[in-house]
Amino acid sequence: MAIPEHVYDNTRMSEGDPRSIRTMTAVQNAAVQLLETAGWDSVHVKGICQCAGISRSTFYQHFQEPWQPITRHLQEAFAREFPSLLDGTAHLEPEELLLSGKPLSFPLFVHMESCRSIYVPVFADLRGGMIRQHLVEQITQLSRAHHEPLRRISPHRVDADLVARYLAGGLVAAAGWWILQEPRDTPAAMAYWFSRIAAPGLLQTMGLDSLLAE
């Protein structure tokens, strides 16, 4: 499975152009810095351009909205942290419901912990809604792809998109609640508890109840 495409339009970006890459990085870093240090009130095109040292026209060559560089930054961070989850080299073990020895939800909790200074304002403020929605879309793609081994052995025909969106929505909601807590459980503990909650319903729906006893 390839890394999920960014769900906003970035077709005008020249990925192979070093100058374009440097500009993209500067814009992303500026948007993240403003969010972390001054909050959502500072995350606007004018502020990002001033912080990154670029013109508005340059910004609009790569993005349409000021929250999009933050989404891009988070997606790239996730890809660096868990490349095997995105390139198809990690596979779900149906008998144990584990991916590389961990629950499928584990990478998200680890990623959010590592980027907590960004995710706290994303989940604490309504203005983070678009970033949250894009996170749900990304997790939906991952869920649909990595639960394919279960669908192959399932005696029931279950809509893959329905299952993936249900799990992704629940996972992102749980992770968003968790990242705002202080103190909070470890990523491993949260992944364990989320799996304990989600796995029974998933397996029963797919007619794979026998895996619950294993």
C-alpha positions as CSV (number, residue, x, y, z in Angstrom):
1,M,0.0,0.0,0.0
2,A,1.4,3.4,-1.0
3,I,1.5,6.3,1.4
4,P,-2.0,7.9,1.3
5,E,-2.3,10.9,-0.9
6,H,-2.7,14.3,0.7
7,V,-6.4,14.9,0.6
8,Y,-6.1,18.5,-0.3
9,D,-5.1,19.6,-3.8
10,N,-1.3,19.9,-4.1
11,T,-1.1,19.1,-7.8
12,R,0.6,22.4,-8.5
13,M,3.6,21.5,-6.3
14,S,6.7,20.3,-8.0
15,E,7.9,17.5,-5.7
16,G,11.3,17.2,-7.4
17,D,12.2,20.9,-7.4
18,P,14.6,21.5,-4.5
19,R,13.5,25.1,-4.2
20,S,9.9,24.0,-4.0
21,I,10.7,21.5,-1.3
22,R,12.6,24.1,0.7
23,T,9.6,26.5,0.4
24,M,7.2,23.8,1.4
25,T,9.3,23.0,4.5
26,A,9.6,26.6,5.4
27,V,5.8,27.1,5.2
28,Q,5.1,24.0,7.2
29,N,7.5,24.9,9.9
30,A,6.2,28.5,10.1
31,A,2.6,27.3,10.4
32,V,3.5,24.8,13.1
33,Q,5.6,27.3,15.0
34,L,2.8,29.8,15.0
35,L,0.3,27.3,16.2
36,E,2.6,26.0,19.0
37,T,3.6,29.4,20.3
38,A,0.7,31.7,19.6
39,G,-2.3,29.5,19.0
40,W,-4.9,29.5,16.2
41,D,-5.4,33.3,16.2
42,S,-1.9,33.5,14.6
43,V,-2.4,30.8,12.0
44,H,-3.4,32.8,8.9
45,V,-1.9,33.3,5.5
46,K,-0.4,36.7,6.3
47,G,1.3,35.5,9.5
48,I,2.6,32.3,7.9
49,C,4.1,34.3,5.0
50,Q,5.8,36.7,7.3
51,C,7.2,33.9,9.5
52,A,8.4,31.9,6.4
53,G,9.7,34.9,4.6
54,I,7.6,34.3,1.4
55,S,4.9,36.2,-0.5
56,R,1.2,35.3,-0.5
57,S,1.4,34.2,-4.1
58,T,4.1,31.7,-3.2
59,F,2.0,30.4,-0.4
60,Y,-0.9,29.9,-2.8
61,Q,1.3,28.0,-5.2
62,H,1.3,25.2,-2.6
63,F,-1.7,25.5,-0.3
64,Q,-5.2,27.0,-0.4
65,E,-5.8,27.3,3.4
66,P,-3.6,28.1,6.4
67,W,-4.3,24.8,8.2
68,Q,-3.1,22.7,5.3
69,P,0.7,23.1,6.0
70,I,0.0,21.7,9.5
71,T,-1.8,18.7,8.0
72,R,1.1,18.1,5.6
73,H,3.6,18.4,8.4
74,L,1.8,15.8,10.5
75,Q,1.3,13.4,7.6
76,E,5.0,13.6,6.8
77,A,5.9,13.0,10.4
78,F,3.7,9.9,10.6
79,A,5.3,8.6,7.4
80,R,8.8,9.0,8.8
81,E,7.9,7.3,12.1
82,F,6.0,4.3,10.6
83,P,7.1,3.8,7.0
84,S,6.3,0.0,7.0
85,L,2.7,0.8,7.9
86,L,2.4,2.8,4.8
87,D,4.5,1.0,2.2
88,G,2.9,-2.4,2.6
89,T,5.8,-4.2,4.3
90,A,3.9,-4.5,7.7
91,H,1.0,-7.1,7.7
92,L,-1.8,-7.7,10.1
93,E,-1.6,-11.1,11.8
94,P,-5.3,-12.2,11.8
95,E,-4.9,-14.8,14.6
96,E,-3.5,-12.3,17.0
97,L,-4.9,-9.0,15.5
98,L,-1.5,-7.5,15.7
99,L,0.6,-5.5,13.3
100,S,4.4,-6.1,13.9
101,G,3.5,-7.3,17.3
102,K,1.4,-4.3,18.2
103,P,-2.3,-3.3,17.9
104,L,-3.1,-1.4,14.7
105,S,-4.0,1.6,16.8
106,F,-0.5,1.8,18.5
107,P,1.2,3.9,15.8
108,L,-1.4,6.6,16.0
109,F,-1.0,7.0,19.8
110,V,2.8,7.1,19.5
111,H,2.6,9.6,16.7
112,M,0.3,11.9,18.6
113,E,2.5,11.7,21.7
114,S,5.5,12.7,19.6
115,C,3.6,15.6,18.1
116,R,1.6,16.5,21.2
117,S,2.4,20.3,21.0
118,I,0.5,20.3,17.7
119,Y,-2.3,17.9,18.5
120,V,-3.3,19.6,21.7
121,P,-4.5,22.8,20.0
122,V,-5.9,20.7,17.1
123,F,-8.2,18.8,19.4
124,A,-8.8,21.6,22.0
125,D,-10.2,24.1,19.5
126,L,-13.0,23.9,16.9
127,R,-10.6,25.5,14.4
128,G,-8.7,22.2,14.3
129,G,-11.7,20.5,12.8
130,M,-10.4,20.2,9.3
131,I,-7.1,18.7,10.5
132,R,-9.0,16.2,12.6
133,Q,-11.2,15.3,9.6
134,H,-8.1,14.7,7.5
135,L,-6.6,12.5,10.2
136,V,-9.8,10.4,10.2
137,E,-9.5,10.0,6.4
138,Q,-5.9,8.9,6.7
139,I,-6.7,6.4,9.4
140,T,-9.6,5.1,7.4
141,Q,-7.3,4.3,4.5
142,L,-4.9,2.5,6.8
143,S,-7.7,0.6,8.5
144,R,-9.2,-0.5,5.1
145,A,-5.9,-1.7,3.8
146,H,-4.6,-3.5,6.9
147,H,-7.9,-5.3,7.7
148,E,-7.9,-6.9,4.3
149,P,-6.5,-10.2,5.8
150,L,-9.6,-10.4,8.1
151,R,-12.0,-9.7,5.2
152,R,-10.4,-12.6,3.2
153,I,-11.2,-15.1,5.9
154,S,-14.5,-13.6,6.9
155,P,-17.6,-15.7,6.1
156,H,-19.7,-12.5,5.9
157,R,-19.7,-9.8,3.3
158,V,-19.0,-6.6,5.3
159,D,-18.6,-3.2,3.6
160,A,-14.9,-2.3,4.0
161,D,-15.5,1.4,4.0
162,L,-18.2,1.2,6.7
163,V,-15.9,-0.8,9.0
164,A,-12.9,1.4,8.3
165,R,-14.7,4.7,8.9
166,Y,-16.3,3.4,12.0
167,L,-13.0,2.3,13.5
168,A,-11.1,5.4,12.3
169,G,-13.7,7.7,13.8
170,G,-13.7,6.0,17.1
171,L,-9.9,5.8,17.2
172,V,-9.4,9.5,16.4
173,A,-12.0,10.5,19.0
174,A,-10.4,8.4,21.7
175,A,-6.9,9.6,20.8
176,G,-8.0,13.2,20.8
177,W,-9.5,12.8,24.3
178,W,-6.4,11.1,25.5
179,I,-3.9,13.6,24.2
180,L,-5.6,16.4,26.2
181,Q,-5.4,14.5,29.5
182,E,-2.7,15.2,32.1
183,P,-1.5,12.8,33.4
184,R,-2.4,10.2,30.8
185,D,-1.7,6.6,30.0
186,T,1.1,5.5,27.7
187,P,0.5,5.0,24.0
188,A,0.9,1.2,24.6
189,A,-1.8,1.2,27.3
190,M,-4.2,3.3,25.2
191,A,-3.7,1.0,22.2
192,Y,-4.4,-2.0,24.4
193,W,-7.6,-0.6,25.8
194,F,-8.9,0.6,22.4
195,S,-8.3,-2.8,21.0
196,R,-10.1,-4.4,23.9
197,I,-13.1,-2.2,23.2
198,A,-13.1,-2.3,19.3
199,A,-12.0,-5.8,18.5
200,P,-15.0,-7.8,19.8
201,G,-17.5,-5.8,17.7
202,L,-15.3,-6.0,14.6
203,L,-14.8,-9.7,14.9
204,Q,-18.4,-10.5,15.6
205,T,-19.6,-8.4,12.7
206,M,-17.2,-10.3,10.4
207,G,-18.3,-13.7,11.8
208,L,-14.9,-14.3,13.3
209,D,-15.9,-14.7,16.9
210,S,-13.6,-17.7,17.2
211,L,-10.6,-15.4,17.1
212,L,-11.8,-13.7,20.4
213,A,-11.1,-16.9,22.3
214,E,-7.6,-17.2,20.9
